[in-house]
């Protein structure tokens, strides 16, 4: 099979490409490197079954060509990360909604199946955990930028589901919960890479709010396996599926775990939300997926323990910290 991955040089996209190549498929990656990085796919560049195009998704001609060449499309290109969303809400809304519309339009001409990446953000402030796919979306005021992301993702979901209902365009929606692992950058505010970098550098670990808020962290390799199984399965078209793990931990607990696993003596510093994000910022207290549907449809539940997840992120940043030294040594020898 040949897969088109939009956002293929991103954190999840690059792991997905790796997985598909390893099992013998071909992949075409489309990425404008806005949040992705060529570093993420450098190790795949010599594989003859991989091709990549550094173009914005708005380049309709390129998109149409690539959709034509593919059997299945994973649409992962998006503006992500709470920090980025708050700093650049216009960019977030436009990139996400327009990108999805363009992919659906292009795929719709040939009825190519599309996986649309959505997010657990859409459940918003709903407090009835665990969240099932038919739970209510509870969003805050439109004056709070955070909710623009959830609302734009909800619009994408409505659009995709409408393409299926009205035009029989095959779509599947995956709602990613907190997905973490090697190659995720802390630049856009994600908690685990930030904590690990802070701990390794001996800086204070910045816990926002009280630290009593909790999340469930899923290793990116598990998330990738889940979405591939979702698309391999013929019974998921027109469905919304939570993609995540149920290992819940408070953010303060995560900070302590990171400190312990890195052996760091960084202090933990509590930072009020309005300093970390913007005045009036609203966070969700708990975010826990129900993964019953994922298991029922695919027989798969995430496998990686929280400790292994944290260790894999530590190993990644450790390696990155050593890279410049190795490169400098190599150039000295040369
Ligand atoms: N967070 C934190 N310190 C950081 C980054 C994030 O305490 O340096 C908190 C954030 O406020 C949220 C949780 O960690 O409560 C998860 O944040 P992330 O942005 O990774 O994902 P979210 O669940 O908010 O989408």
py3Dmol code that shows the C-alpha trace and the ligand (Angstrom):
import py3Dmol

protein = """\
ATOM      1  CA  UNK A   1       0.000   0.000   0.000  1.00  0.00           C
ATOM      2  CA  UNK A   2       1.050   3.588  -0.540  1.00  0.00           C
ATOM      3  CA  UNK A   3       0.223   6.109   2.174  1.00  0.00           C
ATOM      4  CA  UNK A   4       0.231   9.879   2.008  1.00  0.00           C
ATOM      5  CA  UNK A   5       1.043  11.443   5.380  1.00  0.00           C
ATOM      6  CA  UNK A   6       0.378  15.176   5.674  1.00  0.00           C
ATOM      7  CA  UNK A   7       2.521  16.513   8.487  1.00  0.00           C
ATOM      8  CA  UNK A   8       4.861  13.612   7.736  1.00  0.00           C
ATOM      9  CA  UNK A   9       7.924  15.358   9.181  1.00  0.00           C
ATOM     10  CA  UNK A  10       6.139  16.060  12.444  1.00  0.00           C
ATOM     11  CA  UNK A  11       6.382  14.198  15.706  1.00  0.00           C
ATOM     12  CA  UNK A  12       3.593  11.654  15.130  1.00  0.00           C
ATOM     13  CA  UNK A  13       3.938  11.731  11.321  1.00  0.00           C
ATOM     14  CA  UNK A  14       7.594  10.700  11.367  1.00  0.00           C
ATOM     15  CA  UNK A  15       6.909   7.765  13.697  1.00  0.00           C
ATOM     16  CA  UNK A  16       4.004   6.721  11.486  1.00  0.00           C
ATOM     17  CA  UNK A  17       6.223   6.857   8.388  1.00  0.00           C
ATOM     18  CA  UNK A  18       8.820   4.704  10.141  1.00  0.00           C
ATOM     19  CA  UNK A  19       6.194   2.134  11.165  1.00  0.00           C
ATOM     20  CA  UNK A  20       4.698   1.855   7.680  1.00  0.00           C
ATOM     21  CA  UNK A  21       8.096   1.568   5.983  1.00  0.00           C
ATOM     22  CA  UNK A  22       9.132  -1.123   8.450  1.00  0.00           C
ATOM     23  CA  UNK A  23       6.131  -3.229   7.565  1.00  0.00           C
ATOM     24  CA  UNK A  24       6.855  -2.903   3.837  1.00  0.00           C
ATOM     25  CA  UNK A  25       4.546  -0.096   2.724  1.00  0.00           C
ATOM     26  CA  UNK A  26       5.456   3.016   0.738  1.00  0.00           C
ATOM     27  CA  UNK A  27       5.016   6.502   2.124  1.00  0.00           C
ATOM     28  CA  UNK A  28       4.765   9.969   0.654  1.00  0.00           C
ATOM     29  CA  UNK A  29       5.301  12.753   3.167  1.00  0.00           C
ATOM     30  CA  UNK A  30       3.953  16.273   2.756  1.00  0.00           C
ATOM     31  CA  UNK A  31       5.151  18.866   5.243  1.00  0.00           C
ATOM     32  CA  UNK A  32       5.913  22.582   5.215  1.00  0.00           C
ATOM     33  CA  UNK A  33       8.248  22.262   8.218  1.00  0.00           C
ATOM     34  CA  UNK A  34       6.227  24.836  10.174  1.00  0.00           C
ATOM     35  CA  UNK A  35       6.277  22.679  13.286  1.00  0.00           C
ATOM     36  CA  UNK A  36       7.840  19.539  11.788  1.00  0.00           C
ATOM     37  CA  UNK A  37      11.540  19.122  11.145  1.00  0.00           C
ATOM     38  CA  UNK A  38      13.716  17.483   8.535  1.00  0.00           C
ATOM     39  CA  UNK A  39      15.689  16.030  11.469  1.00  0.00           C
ATOM     40  CA  UNK A  40      12.677  13.839  12.254  1.00  0.00           C
ATOM     41  CA  UNK A  41      12.897  12.048   8.889  1.00  0.00           C
ATOM     42  CA  UNK A  42      16.596  12.242   8.108  1.00  0.00           C
ATOM     43  CA  UNK A  43      17.072   8.553   8.952  1.00  0.00           C
ATOM     44  CA  UNK A  44      14.346   7.584   6.446  1.00  0.00           C
ATOM     45  CA  UNK A  45      15.600   9.614   3.513  1.00  0.00           C
ATOM     46  CA  UNK A  46      17.556   6.812   1.870  1.00  0.00           C
ATOM     47  CA  UNK A  47      14.626   4.426   1.822  1.00  0.00           C
ATOM     48  CA  UNK A  48      13.491   4.085  -1.810  1.00  0.00           C
ATOM     49  CA  UNK A  49       9.888   3.576  -0.625  1.00  0.00           C
ATOM     50  CA  UNK A  50       9.837   7.020   0.959  1.00  0.00           C
ATOM     51  CA  UNK A  51       9.409  10.307  -0.842  1.00  0.00           C
ATOM     52  CA  UNK A  52       8.849  13.723   0.684  1.00  0.00           C
ATOM     53  CA  UNK A  53       7.596  17.096  -0.450  1.00  0.00           C
ATOM     54  CA  UNK A  54       8.312  20.264   1.514  1.00  0.00           C
ATOM     55  CA  UNK A  55       5.222  22.180   0.473  1.00  0.00           C
ATOM     56  CA  UNK A  56       2.331  23.791   2.291  1.00  0.00           C
ATOM     57  CA  UNK A  57      -0.890  21.853   2.188  1.00  0.00           C
ATOM     58  CA  UNK A  58      -2.467  24.917   0.550  1.00  0.00           C
ATOM     59  CA  UNK A  59      -0.559  24.039  -2.629  1.00  0.00           C
ATOM     60  CA  UNK A  60      -3.606  22.379  -4.169  1.00  0.00           C
ATOM     61  CA  UNK A  61      -1.821  21.056  -7.254  1.00  0.00           C
ATOM     62  CA  UNK A  62       0.825  19.236  -5.273  1.00  0.00           C
ATOM     63  CA  UNK A  63      -1.790  17.961  -2.836  1.00  0.00           C
ATOM     64  CA  UNK A  64      -3.985  16.654  -5.676  1.00  0.00           C
ATOM     65  CA  UNK A  65      -1.020  14.871  -7.290  1.00  0.00           C
ATOM     66  CA  UNK A  66       0.005  13.226  -4.038  1.00  0.00           C
ATOM     67  CA  UNK A  67      -3.545  12.187  -3.182  1.00  0.00           C
ATOM     68  CA  UNK A  68      -3.752  10.584  -6.637  1.00  0.00           C
ATOM     69  CA  UNK A  69      -0.635   8.543  -5.950  1.00  0.00           C
ATOM     70  CA  UNK A  70      -1.795   7.307  -2.540  1.00  0.00           C
ATOM     71  CA  UNK A  71      -4.180   4.520  -1.513  1.00  0.00           C
ATOM     72  CA  UNK A  72      -4.850   5.930   1.961  1.00  0.00           C
ATOM     73  CA  UNK A  73      -4.265   9.382   3.484  1.00  0.00           C
ATOM     74  CA  UNK A  74      -3.240  10.134   7.045  1.00  0.00           C
ATOM     75  CA  UNK A  75      -4.002  13.805   7.556  1.00  0.00           C
ATOM     76  CA  UNK A  76      -1.836  14.879  10.483  1.00  0.00           C
ATOM     77  CA  UNK A  77      -0.750  18.346   9.322  1.00  0.00           C
ATOM     78  CA  UNK A  78      -1.957  20.830  11.915  1.00  0.00           C
ATOM     79  CA  UNK A  79      -0.981  23.645  14.236  1.00  0.00           C
ATOM     80  CA  UNK A  80      -0.675  22.004  17.662  1.00  0.00           C
ATOM     81  CA  UNK A  81       0.358  22.838  21.212  1.00  0.00           C
ATOM     82  CA  UNK A  82      -1.501  25.037  23.695  1.00  0.00           C
ATOM     83  CA  UNK A  83       1.307  27.641  23.715  1.00  0.00           C
ATOM     84  CA  UNK A  84       1.296  27.993  19.917  1.00  0.00           C
ATOM     85  CA  UNK A  85      -2.483  28.177  19.862  1.00  0.00           C
ATOM     86  CA  UNK A  86      -2.558  31.003  22.386  1.00  0.00           C
ATOM     87  CA  UNK A  87       0.208  32.931  20.675  1.00  0.00           C
ATOM     88  CA  UNK A  88      -1.081  32.474  17.116  1.00  0.00           C
ATOM     89  CA  UNK A  89      -4.819  31.809  17.108  1.00  0.00           C
ATOM     90  CA  UNK A  90      -5.434  33.064  13.543  1.00  0.00           C
ATOM     91  CA  UNK A  91      -2.747  30.791  12.158  1.00  0.00           C
ATOM     92  CA  UNK A  92      -4.099  27.866  14.196  1.00  0.00           C
ATOM     93  CA  UNK A  93      -7.687  28.184  13.058  1.00  0.00           C
ATOM     94  CA  UNK A  94      -6.841  28.861   9.412  1.00  0.00           C
ATOM     95  CA  UNK A  95      -4.218  26.149   9.089  1.00  0.00           C
ATOM     96  CA  UNK A  96      -6.352  23.525  10.711  1.00  0.00           C
ATOM     97  CA  UNK A  97      -9.730  24.159   9.141  1.00  0.00           C
ATOM     98  CA  UNK A  98      -8.446  25.078   5.656  1.00  0.00           C
ATOM     99  CA  UNK A  99      -5.978  22.195   5.594  1.00  0.00           C
ATOM    100  CA  UNK A 100      -8.612  19.629   6.456  1.00  0.00           C
ATOM    101  CA  UNK A 101     -11.039  21.076   3.948  1.00  0.00           C
ATOM    102  CA  UNK A 102      -8.418  20.898   1.179  1.00  0.00           C
ATOM    103  CA  UNK A 103      -7.490  17.306   2.014  1.00  0.00           C
ATOM    104  CA  UNK A 104     -11.123  16.199   2.106  1.00  0.00           C
ATOM    105  CA  UNK A 105     -11.851  17.961  -1.168  1.00  0.00           C
ATOM    106  CA  UNK A 106      -8.860  16.368  -2.917  1.00  0.00           C
ATOM    107  CA  UNK A 107      -9.480  12.895  -1.465  1.00  0.00           C
ATOM    108  CA  UNK A 108     -13.214  13.210  -2.127  1.00  0.00           C
ATOM    109  CA  UNK A 109     -12.657  13.366  -5.888  1.00  0.00           C
ATOM    110  CA  UNK A 110     -11.202   9.853  -5.805  1.00  0.00           C
ATOM    111  CA  UNK A 111     -12.903   8.542  -2.655  1.00  0.00           C
ATOM    112  CA  UNK A 112      -9.550   7.791  -1.046  1.00  0.00           C
ATOM    113  CA  UNK A 113      -9.900   6.910   2.659  1.00  0.00           C
ATOM    114  CA  UNK A 114      -8.736   9.678   4.983  1.00  0.00           C
ATOM    115  CA  UNK A 115      -7.691   9.463   8.620  1.00  0.00           C
ATOM    116  CA  UNK A 116      -8.302  12.873  10.218  1.00  0.00           C
ATOM    117  CA  UNK A 117      -6.277  13.680  13.318  1.00  0.00           C
ATOM    118  CA  UNK A 118      -8.362  15.341  15.979  1.00  0.00           C
ATOM    119  CA  UNK A 119      -7.697  15.880  19.657  1.00  0.00           C
ATOM    120  CA  UNK A 120      -8.996  15.272  23.152  1.00  0.00           C
ATOM    121  CA  UNK A 121      -9.091  19.094  23.461  1.00  0.00           C
ATOM    122  CA  UNK A 122     -12.554  18.846  21.863  1.00  0.00           C
ATOM    123  CA  UNK A 123     -13.974  17.419  25.126  1.00  0.00           C
ATOM    124  CA  UNK A 124     -13.004  20.764  26.673  1.00  0.00           C
ATOM    125  CA  UNK A 125     -14.085  21.264  30.260  1.00  0.00           C
ATOM    126  CA  UNK A 126     -16.329  18.225  30.425  1.00  0.00           C
ATOM    127  CA  UNK A 127     -15.771  16.694  33.870  1.00  0.00           C
ATOM    128  CA  UNK A 128     -17.475  13.347  33.229  1.00  0.00           C
ATOM    129  CA  UNK A 129     -14.380  11.192  32.787  1.00  0.00           C
ATOM    130  CA  UNK A 130     -13.573   8.888  31.147  1.00  0.00           C
ATOM    131  CA  UNK A 131     -14.515  10.514  27.852  1.00  0.00           C
ATOM    132  CA  UNK A 132     -16.322   8.302  25.378  1.00  0.00           C
ATOM    133  CA  UNK A 133     -16.550   9.314  21.743  1.00  0.00           C
ATOM    134  CA  UNK A 134     -20.161  10.422  22.145  1.00  0.00           C
ATOM    135  CA  UNK A 135     -19.490  12.543  25.277  1.00  0.00           C
ATOM    136  CA  UNK A 136     -20.522  16.198  25.145  1.00  0.00           C
ATOM    137  CA  UNK A 137     -18.023  18.841  24.077  1.00  0.00           C
ATOM    138  CA  UNK A 138     -17.953  21.512  26.812  1.00  0.00           C
ATOM    139  CA  UNK A 139     -16.097  24.600  25.647  1.00  0.00           C
ATOM    140  CA  UNK A 140     -15.478  27.954  27.317  1.00  0.00           C
ATOM    141  CA  UNK A 141     -16.008  31.507  26.053  1.00  0.00           C
ATOM    142  CA  UNK A 142     -14.820  32.522  22.588  1.00  0.00           C
ATOM    143  CA  UNK A 143     -12.713  35.268  24.204  1.00  0.00           C
ATOM    144  CA  UNK A 144     -10.384  32.570  25.525  1.00  0.00           C
ATOM    145  CA  UNK A 145      -7.980  31.551  22.777  1.00  0.00           C
ATOM    146  CA  UNK A 146      -7.562  28.021  24.046  1.00  0.00           C
ATOM    147  CA  UNK A 147     -11.094  27.119  23.032  1.00  0.00           C
ATOM    148  CA  UNK A 148     -10.509  28.247  19.468  1.00  0.00           C
ATOM    149  CA  UNK A 149      -8.377  25.180  18.975  1.00  0.00           C
ATOM    150  CA  UNK A 150     -11.036  22.850  20.336  1.00  0.00           C
ATOM    151  CA  UNK A 151     -13.723  24.593  18.295  1.00  0.00           C
ATOM    152  CA  UNK A 152     -11.665  24.475  15.085  1.00  0.00           C
ATOM    153  CA  UNK A 153     -10.967  20.783  15.597  1.00  0.00           C
ATOM    154  CA  UNK A 154     -14.668  20.176  16.223  1.00  0.00           C
ATOM    155  CA  UNK A 155     -15.465  21.953  12.935  1.00  0.00           C
ATOM    156  CA  UNK A 156     -12.959  19.698  11.174  1.00  0.00           C
ATOM    157  CA  UNK A 157     -14.683  16.673  12.663  1.00  0.00           C
ATOM    158  CA  UNK A 158     -18.098  17.910  11.546  1.00  0.00           C
ATOM    159  CA  UNK A 159     -16.738  18.561   8.080  1.00  0.00           C
ATOM    160  CA  UNK A 160     -15.134  15.147   7.774  1.00  0.00           C
ATOM    161  CA  UNK A 161     -18.224  13.352   9.066  1.00  0.00           C
ATOM    162  CA  UNK A 162     -20.370  15.359   6.655  1.00  0.00           C
ATOM    163  CA  UNK A 163     -18.161  14.312   3.720  1.00  0.00           C
ATOM    164  CA  UNK A 164     -18.904  10.738   4.747  1.00  0.00           C
ATOM    165  CA  UNK A 165     -22.646  11.181   5.324  1.00  0.00           C
ATOM    166  CA  UNK A 166     -23.377  13.347   2.324  1.00  0.00           C
ATOM    167  CA  UNK A 167     -20.776  12.250  -0.223  1.00  0.00           C
ATOM    168  CA  UNK A 168     -19.735   8.778   0.929  1.00  0.00           C
ATOM    169  CA  UNK A 169     -16.154   9.954   1.203  1.00  0.00           C
ATOM    170  CA  UNK A 170     -14.531   7.426   3.590  1.00  0.00           C
ATOM    171  CA  UNK A 171     -13.186   9.154   6.705  1.00  0.00           C
ATOM    172  CA  UNK A 172     -12.105   8.064  10.175  1.00  0.00           C
ATOM    173  CA  UNK A 173     -11.476  10.511  13.014  1.00  0.00           C
ATOM    174  CA  UNK A 174      -8.880   9.762  15.675  1.00  0.00           C
ATOM    175  CA  UNK A 175      -8.907  11.902  18.807  1.00  0.00           C
ATOM    176  CA  UNK A 176      -5.371  11.904  20.154  1.00  0.00           C
ATOM    177  CA  UNK A 177      -4.986  12.241  23.903  1.00  0.00           C
ATOM    178  CA  UNK A 178      -1.638  13.364  25.342  1.00  0.00           C
ATOM    179  CA  UNK A 179       0.791  11.651  22.982  1.00  0.00           C
ATOM    180  CA  UNK A 180       4.446  11.776  23.929  1.00  0.00           C
ATOM    181  CA  UNK A 181       7.786  10.219  23.068  1.00  0.00           C
ATOM    182  CA  UNK A 182      11.093  10.818  21.329  1.00  0.00           C
ATOM    183  CA  UNK A 183      11.207  13.722  18.821  1.00  0.00           C
ATOM    184  CA  UNK A 184       8.433  15.701  20.491  1.00  0.00           C
ATOM    185  CA  UNK A 185       9.663  19.234  20.992  1.00  0.00           C
ATOM    186  CA  UNK A 186       8.897  21.353  24.039  1.00  0.00           C
ATOM    187  CA  UNK A 187       8.799  24.458  21.815  1.00  0.00           C
ATOM    188  CA  UNK A 188       5.027  24.498  21.570  1.00  0.00           C
ATOM    189  CA  UNK A 189       4.450  24.002  25.275  1.00  0.00           C
ATOM    190  CA  UNK A 190       4.032  20.236  25.660  1.00  0.00           C
ATOM    191  CA  UNK A 191       4.683  19.234  29.201  1.00  0.00           C
ATOM    192  CA  UNK A 192       6.869  16.121  29.076  1.00  0.00           C
ATOM    193  CA  UNK A 193       9.649  17.356  26.763  1.00  0.00           C
ATOM    194  CA  UNK A 194       9.725  20.587  28.772  1.00  0.00           C
ATOM    195  CA  UNK A 195      10.047  18.782  32.100  1.00  0.00           C
ATOM    196  CA  UNK A 196      12.760  16.460  30.814  1.00  0.00           C
ATOM    197  CA  UNK A 197      14.817  19.288  29.330  1.00  0.00           C
ATOM    198  CA  UNK A 198      14.465  21.341  32.488  1.00  0.00           C
ATOM    199  CA  UNK A 199      15.516  18.393  34.649  1.00  0.00           C
ATOM    200  CA  UNK A 200      18.502  17.495  32.463  1.00  0.00           C
ATOM    201  CA  UNK A 201      19.703  21.083  32.410  1.00  0.00           C
ATOM    202  CA  UNK A 202      19.250  21.517  36.160  1.00  0.00           C
ATOM    203  CA  UNK A 203      16.645  24.262  35.701  1.00  0.00           C
ATOM    204  CA  UNK A 204      13.481  24.479  37.817  1.00  0.00           C
ATOM    205  CA  UNK A 205      10.713  22.170  36.608  1.00  0.00           C
ATOM    206  CA  UNK A 206       7.784  24.496  35.887  1.00  0.00           C
ATOM    207  CA  UNK A 207       4.450  23.065  36.970  1.00  0.00           C
ATOM    208  CA  UNK A 208       1.579  25.272  35.837  1.00  0.00           C
ATOM    209  CA  UNK A 209      -1.358  25.842  38.190  1.00  0.00           C
ATOM    210  CA  UNK A 210      -1.620  23.636  41.270  1.00  0.00           C
ATOM    211  CA  UNK A 211      -0.167  20.569  39.586  1.00  0.00           C
ATOM    212  CA  UNK A 212      -3.217  18.597  40.713  1.00  0.00           C
ATOM    213  CA  UNK A 213      -4.573  18.501  37.158  1.00  0.00           C
ATOM    214  CA  UNK A 214      -4.039  15.092  35.578  1.00  0.00           C
ATOM    215  CA  UNK A 215      -3.430  13.650  32.138  1.00  0.00           C
ATOM    216  CA  UNK A 216      -2.989  10.201  30.596  1.00  0.00           C
ATOM    217  CA  UNK A 217       0.167   9.842  28.540  1.00  0.00           C
ATOM    218  CA  UNK A 218       0.443   7.507  25.570  1.00  0.00           C
ATOM    219  CA  UNK A 219       3.691   6.560  23.852  1.00  0.00           C
ATOM    220  CA  UNK A 220       3.768   7.721  20.245  1.00  0.00           C
ATOM    221  CA  UNK A 221       4.566   4.181  19.033  1.00  0.00           C
ATOM    222  CA  UNK A 222       1.374   2.911  20.658  1.00  0.00           C
ATOM    223  CA  UNK A 223      -0.608   5.773  19.165  1.00  0.00           C
ATOM    224  CA  UNK A 224       0.818   4.965  15.729  1.00  0.00           C
ATOM    225  CA  UNK A 225      -0.014   1.278  16.040  1.00  0.00           C
ATOM    226  CA  UNK A 226      -3.549   2.263  17.065  1.00  0.00           C
ATOM    227  CA  UNK A 227      -4.179   4.539  14.080  1.00  0.00           C
ATOM    228  CA  UNK A 228      -2.714   2.077  11.594  1.00  0.00           C
ATOM    229  CA  UNK A 229      -4.988  -0.638  12.966  1.00  0.00           C
ATOM    230  CA  UNK A 230      -7.923   1.744  12.827  1.00  0.00           C
ATOM    231  CA  UNK A 231      -7.269   2.348   9.110  1.00  0.00           C
ATOM    232  CA  UNK A 232      -6.511  -1.322   8.345  1.00  0.00           C
ATOM    233  CA  UNK A 233      -9.880  -2.276   9.777  1.00  0.00           C
ATOM    234  CA  UNK A 234     -12.755  -2.104   7.312  1.00  0.00           C
ATOM    235  CA  UNK A 235     -15.334  -1.319   9.994  1.00  0.00           C
ATOM    236  CA  UNK A 236     -14.129   2.052  11.193  1.00  0.00           C
ATOM    237  CA  UNK A 237     -15.269   4.287   8.318  1.00  0.00           C
ATOM    238  CA  UNK A 238     -17.400   7.162   9.569  1.00  0.00           C
ATOM    239  CA  UNK A 239     -16.309   6.507  13.168  1.00  0.00           C
ATOM    240  CA  UNK A 240     -14.676   8.702  15.800  1.00  0.00           C
ATOM    241  CA  UNK A 241     -12.118   6.830  17.924  1.00  0.00           C
ATOM    242  CA  UNK A 242     -10.185   7.930  21.016  1.00  0.00           C
ATOM    243  CA  UNK A 243      -6.455   7.272  20.679  1.00  0.00           C
ATOM    244  CA  UNK A 244      -4.710   7.262  24.034  1.00  0.00           C
ATOM    245  CA  UNK A 245      -3.763   5.414  27.144  1.00  0.00           C
ATOM    246  CA  UNK A 246      -5.472   5.282  30.541  1.00  0.00           C
ATOM    247  CA  UNK A 247      -2.355   5.734  32.708  1.00  0.00           C
ATOM    248  CA  UNK A 248      -3.359   8.810  34.663  1.00  0.00           C
ATOM    249  CA  UNK A 249      -0.911  10.967  36.583  1.00  0.00           C
ATOM    250  CA  UNK A 250      -1.077  14.473  38.039  1.00  0.00           C
ATOM    251  CA  UNK A 251       1.267  17.018  36.523  1.00  0.00           C
ATOM    252  CA  UNK A 252       3.027  17.415  39.857  1.00  0.00           C
ATOM    253  CA  UNK A 253       3.391  13.625  39.964  1.00  0.00           C
ATOM    254  CA  UNK A 254       4.878  13.728  36.479  1.00  0.00           C
ATOM    255  CA  UNK A 255       7.367  16.395  37.539  1.00  0.00           C
ATOM    256  CA  UNK A 256       8.460  14.194  40.464  1.00  0.00           C
ATOM    257  CA  UNK A 257       8.733  11.131  38.217  1.00  0.00           C
ATOM    258  CA  UNK A 258      10.873  13.028  35.702  1.00  0.00           C
ATOM    259  CA  UNK A 259      13.113  14.283  38.494  1.00  0.00           C
ATOM    260  CA  UNK A 260      13.508  10.772  39.836  1.00  0.00           C
ATOM    261  CA  UNK A 261      14.186   9.119  36.457  1.00  0.00           C
ATOM    262  CA  UNK A 262      16.715  11.766  35.405  1.00  0.00           C
ATOM    263  CA  UNK A 263      18.398  11.781  38.819  1.00  0.00           C
ATOM    264  CA  UNK A 264      18.110  15.563  38.695  1.00  0.00           C
ATOM    265  CA  UNK A 265      17.957  17.812  41.747  1.00  0.00           C
ATOM    266  CA  UNK A 266      16.012  20.524  39.903  1.00  0.00           C
ATOM    267  CA  UNK A 267      13.473  22.195  42.180  1.00  0.00           C
ATOM    268  CA  UNK A 268       9.799  22.076  41.220  1.00  0.00           C
ATOM    269  CA  UNK A 269       8.432  25.576  40.653  1.00  0.00           C
ATOM    270  CA  UNK A 270       4.714  26.272  40.562  1.00  0.00           C
ATOM    271  CA  UNK A 271       3.757  28.924  38.012  1.00  0.00           C
ATOM    272  CA  UNK A 272       0.248  30.437  37.969  1.00  0.00           C
ATOM    273  CA  UNK A 273      -1.660  29.821  34.733  1.00  0.00           C
ATOM    274  CA  UNK A 274      -2.029  33.502  33.912  1.00  0.00           C
ATOM    275  CA  UNK A 275       1.754  33.840  33.910  1.00  0.00           C
ATOM    276  CA  UNK A 276       2.308  30.626  31.985  1.00  0.00           C
ATOM    277  CA  UNK A 277      -0.336  31.286  29.316  1.00  0.00           C
ATOM    278  CA  UNK A 278      -2.630  34.320  29.472  1.00  0.00           C
ATOM    279  CA  UNK A 279      -4.923  35.984  32.018  1.00  0.00           C
ATOM    280  CA  UNK A 280      -8.084  33.940  32.549  1.00  0.00           C
ATOM    281  CA  UNK A 281      -6.573  30.745  31.098  1.00  0.00           C
ATOM    282  CA  UNK A 282      -8.722  27.697  31.777  1.00  0.00           C
ATOM    283  CA  UNK A 283      -7.253  24.230  32.102  1.00  0.00           C
ATOM    284  CA  UNK A 284      -9.035  20.906  32.397  1.00  0.00           C
ATOM    285  CA  UNK A 285      -8.719  19.144  35.734  1.00  0.00           C
ATOM    286  CA  UNK A 286      -8.732  15.608  34.417  1.00  0.00           C
ATOM    287  CA  UNK A 287      -8.468  14.179  30.941  1.00  0.00           C
ATOM    288  CA  UNK A 288      -8.986  10.458  30.694  1.00  0.00           C
ATOM    289  CA  UNK A 289     -10.016   8.561  27.574  1.00  0.00           C
ATOM    290  CA  UNK A 290     -12.276   5.584  27.356  1.00  0.00           C
ATOM    291  CA  UNK A 291     -10.403   3.285  24.984  1.00  0.00           C
ATOM    292  CA  UNK A 292     -13.099   0.633  24.876  1.00  0.00           C
ATOM    293  CA  UNK A 293     -14.010   1.520  21.323  1.00  0.00           C
ATOM    294  CA  UNK A 294     -10.401   1.382  20.147  1.00  0.00           C
ATOM    295  CA  UNK A 295     -10.030  -2.045  21.710  1.00  0.00           C
ATOM    296  CA  UNK A 296     -13.342  -3.315  20.328  1.00  0.00           C
ATOM    297  CA  UNK A 297     -12.520  -2.158  16.794  1.00  0.00           C
ATOM    298  CA  UNK A 298      -8.842  -3.081  16.650  1.00  0.00           C
ATOM    299  CA  UNK A 299      -8.076  -5.459  19.521  1.00  0.00           C
ATOM    300  CA  UNK A 300      -5.338  -3.061  20.576  1.00  0.00           C
ATOM    301  CA  UNK A 301      -4.621  -1.205  23.797  1.00  0.00           C
ATOM    302  CA  UNK A 302      -1.465   0.849  24.417  1.00  0.00           C
ATOM    303  CA  UNK A 303       1.374  -1.179  25.894  1.00  0.00           C
ATOM    304  CA  UNK A 304       4.078   1.174  27.103  1.00  0.00           C
ATOM    305  CA  UNK A 305       4.296   1.916  30.828  1.00  0.00           C
ATOM    306  CA  UNK A 306       4.613   5.500  32.021  1.00  0.00           C
ATOM    307  CA  UNK A 307       8.121   4.878  33.360  1.00  0.00           C
ATOM    308  CA  UNK A 308       9.268   3.511  29.977  1.00  0.00           C
ATOM    309  CA  UNK A 309       7.665   6.483  28.251  1.00  0.00           C
ATOM    310  CA  UNK A 310       9.517   8.953  30.470  1.00  0.00           C
ATOM    311  CA  UNK A 311      12.769   7.004  30.034  1.00  0.00           C
ATOM    312  CA  UNK A 312      12.426   7.055  26.232  1.00  0.00           C
ATOM    313  CA  UNK A 313      12.057  10.839  26.266  1.00  0.00           C
ATOM    314  CA  UNK A 314      15.053  11.194  28.591  1.00  0.00           C
ATOM    315  CA  UNK A 315      17.129   8.965  26.283  1.00  0.00           C
ATOM    316  CA  UNK A 316      16.120  11.109  23.307  1.00  0.00           C
ATOM    317  CA  UNK A 317      17.187  14.386  24.917  1.00  0.00           C
ATOM    318  CA  UNK A 318      20.352  12.796  26.291  1.00  0.00           C
ATOM    319  CA  UNK A 319      21.270  11.724  22.786  1.00  0.00           C
ATOM    320  CA  UNK A 320      20.486  15.169  21.397  1.00  0.00           C
ATOM    321  CA  UNK A 321      22.661  16.793  24.050  1.00  0.00           C
ATOM    322  CA  UNK A 322      25.560  14.615  22.985  1.00  0.00           C
ATOM    323  CA  UNK A 323      25.064  15.189  19.244  1.00  0.00           C
ATOM    324  CA  UNK A 324      26.888  18.521  18.902  1.00  0.00           C
ATOM    325  CA  UNK A 325      29.883  17.025  20.715  1.00  0.00           C
ATOM    326  CA  UNK A 326      29.949  14.030  18.376  1.00  0.00           C
ATOM    327  CA  UNK A 327      29.566  16.322  15.338  1.00  0.00           C
ATOM    328  CA  UNK A 328      32.283  18.670  16.585  1.00  0.00           C
ATOM    329  CA  UNK A 329      34.620  15.717  17.165  1.00  0.00           C
ATOM    330  CA  UNK A 330      33.860  14.352  13.679  1.00  0.00           C
ATOM    331  CA  UNK A 331      34.649  17.699  12.063  1.00  0.00           C
ATOM    332  CA  UNK A 332      37.875  18.009  14.079  1.00  0.00           C
ATOM    333  CA  UNK A 333      38.970  14.581  12.838  1.00  0.00           C
ATOM    334  CA  UNK A 334      38.088  15.511   9.255  1.00  0.00           C
TER     335      UNK A 334
END
"""
ligand_1 = """\
25
LIG
N 2.171 22.087 31.874
C 3.023 22.370 32.931
N 4.277 22.803 32.636
C 4.740 22.947 31.352
C 3.860 22.650 30.296
C 2.584 22.225 30.592
O 2.661 22.239 34.106
O 5.904 23.340 31.166
C 0.818 21.580 32.197
C -0.321 22.222 31.421
O -0.781 23.391 32.060
C -1.361 21.106 31.444
C -0.517 19.823 31.387
O 0.788 20.204 31.830
O -2.101 21.117 32.632
C -0.412 19.212 30.015
O 0.007 20.207 29.116
P 0.270 19.963 27.564
O 0.424 21.314 26.925
O 1.379 18.983 27.387
O -1.050 19.241 27.051
P -2.608 19.583 27.246
O -3.109 18.433 28.053
O -2.755 20.895 27.955
O -3.131 19.617 25.873
"""
view = py3Dmol.view(width=600, height=400)
view.addModel(protein, "pdb")
view.setStyle({"model": 0}, {"cartoon": {"style": "trace"}})
view.addModel(ligand_1, "xyz")
view.setStyle({"model": 1}, {"stick": {}})
view.zoomTo()
view.show()
